[in-house]
């Protein structure tokens, strides 16, 4: 049984080890399972013992390209239990089950006033770490959550909500932000290209908004999973052309809205061709700087609207939490592979190179302490 203690700094905690296991990024395509110090917390901060952390495509891209300095511990779709609270923390207690955002904006700067929260300088600072440069830290046993995140970016889990379901709060928020930016209307024809976990969530939210959703993917298994969420109109991209399908559905016009949920820049032209004149195209997975060729007349003459959406919106946090915690959608049902922290490198490899049967891959340090 753990005993609560209080340190000279005012932090309150359970008995916590000095060392922990973590999947440490050491450079391009180099992640190693290592033993590292448990991060120490300061005033206004909390320490969370990680139960479940989803693997996000943005982390995979950073690892694949070596775009960030090393060492770091990635992972930001984090849910776990508070095991220590710093001086001045009075809205959370040891034992609280929580999910943690890693970005929260200042709400006061130019970008926040214009509701472009992901461009806020404070938002760009990561406020959760397992040590080293703050990078989320969810691929470790313990995560230190900094004071501004504790104030506005930590959400308590109701008793009926699992850690797995809670780990979807952040990714669902990012998808909800994109759907809001598109201003999806009831009855619109909407095509989602790519039915990985994020593409499927985008399709689910579009359907909730009243759109007639068509989904496209190369893997029939993913389209089959989508059907279990009510997504009946599907296109097997390996043998059928989604552009032709949506045009046939719309008297030759094309889709009112197209969402590209695949990182392949080669599909940007496909997405634009699938949209009707005056339609909207959302780039959701193009998070790496690059150059692509587009038909400028499709924007000028055909009046198509090309949009982007990145990361989460604090304005949607309450609505998003209600949806995930409310149980209307079983987001945890998207998880196909669960790995212990000891197998984190294997988990990252599968997530980076998905197979037909894989959807959401999660790392669960909680596998260890649930057995203890």
C-alpha positions in Angstrom: 0.0 0.0 0.0 1.4 3.4 -0.9 1.8 6.1 1.7 1.4 9.8 1.0 4.4 12.0 1.9 5.1 15.8 1.8 8.5 17.2 0.7 10.2 20.4 1.9 9.1 22.0 -1.4 5.5 21.4 -0.5 4.9 18.7 -3.0 2.6 15.9 -1.8 3.2 12.4 -3.3 2.9 8.7 -3.0 6.1 6.7 -2.5 7.6 7.1 -6.0 10.8 5.4 -7.3 13.8 7.5 -8.4 14.1 5.7 -11.7 11.7 4.6 -14.4 11.6 3.1 -17.9 11.0 5.3 -21.0 11.2 5.0 -24.7 13.9 7.6 -25.4 14.3 9.2 -28.9 18.0 9.4 -29.6 17.9 10.6 -33.2 16.5 9.7 -36.6 14.8 6.3 -36.6 16.5 5.6 -33.2 14.3 5.0 -30.1 15.6 3.0 -27.2 14.1 1.6 -24.1 16.1 3.2 -21.2 16.1 3.7 -17.5 16.0 7.4 -16.7 15.2 9.5 -13.6 11.6 10.1 -12.7 11.1 13.8 -13.3 10.7 16.0 -10.3 7.8 18.5 -10.0 7.7 22.0 -8.8 5.0 24.4 -7.4 1.8 24.2 -9.4 2.8 21.0 -11.1 1.6 17.3 -10.9 3.2 14.0 -11.6 1.1 11.5 -13.5 1.7 7.8 -13.7 0.9 6.8 -17.3 -1.6 4.1 -17.9 -2.2 4.5 -21.7 -0.7 6.7 -24.4 -1.8 6.6 -28.0 0.8 6.8 -30.8 0.2 9.8 -33.0 1.4 10.2 -36.6 3.1 13.5 -35.8 5.4 11.8 -33.3 6.2 9.1 -35.8 7.1 11.7 -38.4 9.5 13.4 -36.0 11.2 10.1 -35.3 11.4 9.1 -38.9 12.8 12.4 -40.1 15.0 13.2 -37.1 13.5 16.7 -37.2 13.9 17.3 -33.5 17.0 17.4 -31.3 17.7 14.4 -29.0 17.2 13.0 -26.5 13.4 13.3 -26.0 10.5 11.2 -24.8 7.5 11.6 -27.1 3.9 10.6 -26.6 1.1 13.1 -25.9 -2.2 11.2 -26.0 -1.8 10.5 -22.3 -4.1 9.2 -19.6 -3.1 8.1 -16.2 -3.3 8.7 -12.4 -1.9 11.5 -10.3 0.8 10.4 -7.9 2.2 13.7 -6.8 1.0 17.3 -6.5 3.1 20.4 -6.2 2.6 23.3 -3.7 -0.4 25.3 -4.7 -2.3 22.6 -6.5 -5.7 22.5 -5.0 -7.9 21.4 -7.9 -6.4 17.9 -8.1 -5.5 15.2 -5.6 -3.3 12.2 -5.5 -5.3 9.3 -6.9 -7.3 11.3 -9.4 -7.6 9.7 -12.8 -6.8 12.2 -15.6 -6.0 12.8 -19.2 -3.4 15.4 -20.1 -3.1 17.9 -22.9 0.5 18.9 -23.8 -0.4 22.2 -25.3 -2.5 25.0 -23.9 -2.5 28.6 -25.3 -2.2 31.9 -23.4 -5.6 33.1 -24.6 -4.2 36.7 -24.7 -1.8 37.1 -27.7 -2.6 38.1 -31.3 -3.1 34.6 -32.4 -5.4 33.6 -29.5 -7.5 36.7 -30.1 -8.0 35.5 -33.6 -8.7 31.9 -32.5 -5.6 30.5 -34.2 -4.5 28.8 -31.0 -1.9 26.5 -32.5 0.2 29.5 -33.5 0.3 31.0 -30.0 3.9 31.2 -28.7 2.8 29.6 -25.4 0.9 26.9 -27.2 4.0 26.0 -29.1 5.7 25.3 -25.7 5.2 21.7 -24.6 4.0 21.5 -21.0 4.4 17.8 -20.3 7.7 15.9 -20.0 9.3 12.6 -18.9 12.6 14.4 -18.7 14.9 15.9 -21.4 13.4 18.5 -23.7 9.6 18.6 -23.0 7.9 16.5 -25.8 4.8 15.0 -24.2 6.5 12.2 -22.3 3.7 9.7 -22.6 6.0 6.9 -23.7 7.3 6.6 -20.1 6.1 5.5 -16.7 5.8 9.0 -15.3 5.0 12.4 -16.8 5.6 15.8 -15.2 2.8 18.2 -16.1 3.7 21.9 -15.8 1.7 24.6 -14.1 -0.1 26.2 -17.1 -1.2 22.8 -18.3 -2.4 21.9 -14.8 -4.5 25.0 -14.7 -6.3 24.5 -18.1 -5.2 21.3 -19.7 -5.8 18.4 -17.3 -9.2 16.7 -17.2 -10.5 14.4 -14.5 -11.9 11.1 -15.7 -15.4 10.1 -14.4 -15.4 6.6 -12.8 -17.1 5.0 -15.8 -14.5 6.3 -18.4 -11.6 4.0 -19.1 -8.0 5.2 -19.5 -8.2 3.9 -23.1 -11.3 6.0 -24.0 -9.7 9.0 -22.3 -6.6 8.8 -24.3 -8.7 9.8 -27.3 -9.6 13.2 -25.9 -6.7 15.1 -27.6 -6.9 13.4 -31.0 -10.7 13.8 -31.1 -10.3 17.5 -30.3 -8.0 17.9 -33.3 -10.5 16.3 -35.6 -13.4 18.3 -34.1 -11.4 21.5 -34.8 -11.1 20.5 -38.5 -14.8 19.7 -38.8 -15.7 23.1 -37.3 -13.3 24.9 -39.7 -15.1 23.2 -42.6 -18.5 24.3 -41.3 -19.9 20.9 -42.3 -23.7 21.2 -43.1 -26.4 18.5 -42.9 -26.9 16.8 -46.3 -23.5 17.7 -47.8 -21.6 15.0 -49.5 -18.2 14.6 -47.8 -15.3 12.4 -48.8 -12.6 11.3 -46.3 -9.5 9.9 -48.0 -7.7 7.6 -45.6 -9.3 5.5 -42.9 -6.6 5.2 -40.4 -7.6 6.1 -36.8 -7.7 9.8 -37.5 -9.5 9.5 -40.8 -12.1 7.3 -39.2 -12.6 9.8 -36.4 -13.0 12.6 -39.0 -15.6 10.5 -40.8 -17.5 9.8 -37.6 -17.6 13.4 -36.6 -18.7 14.4 -40.1 -21.5 11.9 -40.0 -22.6 13.4 -36.6 -22.7 16.8 -38.3 -25.2 15.4 -40.8 -23.0 14.9 -43.8 -23.4 12.1 -46.3 -20.0 10.5 -45.7 -18.0 8.5 -48.2 -14.8 6.9 -47.0 -11.9 5.7 -49.0 -8.9 3.5 -48.1 -6.6 0.9 -49.6 -7.3 -1.6 -46.8 -10.8 -3.2 -46.9 -10.3 -4.2 -43.2 -10.4 -0.5 -42.3 -13.5 0.2 -44.3 -15.1 -2.8 -42.6 -14.3 -1.2 -39.2 -15.8 2.0 -40.4 -19.0 0.2 -41.2 -19.3 -0.8 -37.6 -19.4 2.9 -36.8 -22.2 3.5 -39.3 -20.0 4.5 -42.2 -21.7 2.6 -45.0 -20.6 4.3 -48.2 -17.0 3.1 -48.8 -14.5 3.1 -51.7 -11.8 0.5 -51.9 -9.0 2.8 -53.3 -7.0 -0.2 -54.4 -9.5 -1.0 -57.2 -12.0 2.0 -57.4 -11.5 5.7 -58.1 -13.0 7.8 -55.2 -13.2 10.8 -57.6 -15.4 8.9 -60.0 -17.5 7.5 -57.1 -18.4 10.9 -55.6 -19.0 12.5 -59.0 -21.4 9.7 -59.9 -23.2 10.3 -56.6 -23.5 14.0 -57.3 -24.6 14.3 -60.9 -21.0 14.9 -61.9 -20.3 17.8 -59.5 -18.0 16.2 -56.9 -18.1 16.3 -53.1 -19.1 19.4 -51.2 -16.2 18.7 -48.8 -13.1 16.5 -49.1 -10.8 15.7 -46.2 -7.3 14.3 -46.9 -6.3 12.3 -43.9 -3.3 10.7 -45.4 0.2 12.2 -45.4 0.8 11.4 -49.0 1.2 14.7 -50.9 0.5 12.9 -54.1 -3.1 12.7 -53.0 -3.6 16.4 -52.7 -4.5 16.6 -56.4 -6.9 13.7 -56.0 -8.6 15.5 -53.1 -8.9 18.7 -55.1 -10.3 16.8 -58.2 -12.9 15.1 -56.0 -14.3 18.4 -54.8 -17.0 20.2 -56.7 -16.5 23.8 -57.9 -16.9 26.0 -54.8 -16.2 23.0 -52.6 -13.8 22.7 -49.7 -10.7 20.6 -49.4 -9.1 20.1 -45.9 -5.4 19.0 -45.6 -5.2 17.3 -42.2 -2.1 15.1 -42.4 0.4 17.4 -44.3 2.5 18.3 -41.2 5.9 18.2 -43.0 7.2 21.2 -44.9 7.4 20.5 -48.6 6.5 21.7 -52.0 3.6 20.3 -54.2 2.1 21.1 -57.5 -1.5 22.2 -57.7 -3.8 23.6 -60.4 -4.1 27.3 -59.4 -7.2 27.6 -61.7 -9.0 25.1 -59.6 -8.8 27.7 -56.8 -9.3 30.8 -58.9 -11.6 29.8 -61.7 -13.4 26.8 -60.0 -13.4 28.7 -56.6 -12.4 25.7 -54.6 -11.3 26.4 -51.1 -8.1 24.8 -49.8 -7.9 24.7 -46.0 -5.6 23.3 -43.3 -6.1 22.4 -39.7 -3.5 21.5 -37.1 -3.6 20.4 -33.5 -6.4 21.1 -30.9 -8.6 24.0 -30.0 -9.1 25.0 -26.4 -12.4 26.5 -27.3 -13.7 23.0 -28.1 -12.3 21.3 -25.0 -15.6 21.1 -23.0 -17.7 19.9 -26.0 -15.0 17.4 -26.9 -14.7 16.0 -23.4 -18.5 15.6 -23.2 -18.4 13.6 -26.4 -15.6 11.3 -25.5 -16.7 10.8 -21.9 -20.4 10.5 -22.8 -20.0 7.1 -24.5 -21.9 8.0 -27.7 -18.9 6.8 -29.7 -16.7 3.9 -28.6 -13.4 5.5 -29.5 -11.5 2.9 -27.6 -12.9 0.4 -30.0 -10.4 1.8 -32.6 -7.6 0.2 -30.6 -6.3 -2.9 -32.3 -2.9 -3.3 -30.7 -1.8 -2.7 -27.1 1.9 -2.9 -26.1 3.6 -2.8 -22.7 6.2 -0.1 -22.2 8.9 -2.8 -22.5 7.7 -3.3 -26.1 7.4 0.4 -27.0 9.9 0.2 -29.8 7.9 -2.6 -31.4 4.8 -0.6 -31.0 6.3 2.4 -32.7 7.5 0.2 -35.6 4.0 -1.2 -36.1 2.4 2.3 -36.0 4.9 3.6 -38.5 4.4 0.7 -40.8 0.7 -0.3 -40.4 -0.6 -3.5 -41.7 -4.1 -4.2 -42.9 -5.3 -5.4 -39.5 -3.8 -2.5 -37.5 -5.6 0.7 -36.5 -4.9 2.5 -33.3 -1.7 1.4 -31.5 -1.2 2.3 -27.9 1.6 1.9 -25.4 0.4 1.0 -21.9 2.8 1.4 -19.0 -0.2 0.7 -16.9 0.0 -2.9 -17.8 2.8 -3.2 -15.2 1.2 -1.3 -12.3 -2.2 -2.8 -12.8 -0.6 -6.3 -12.2 1.3 -5.1 -9.1 
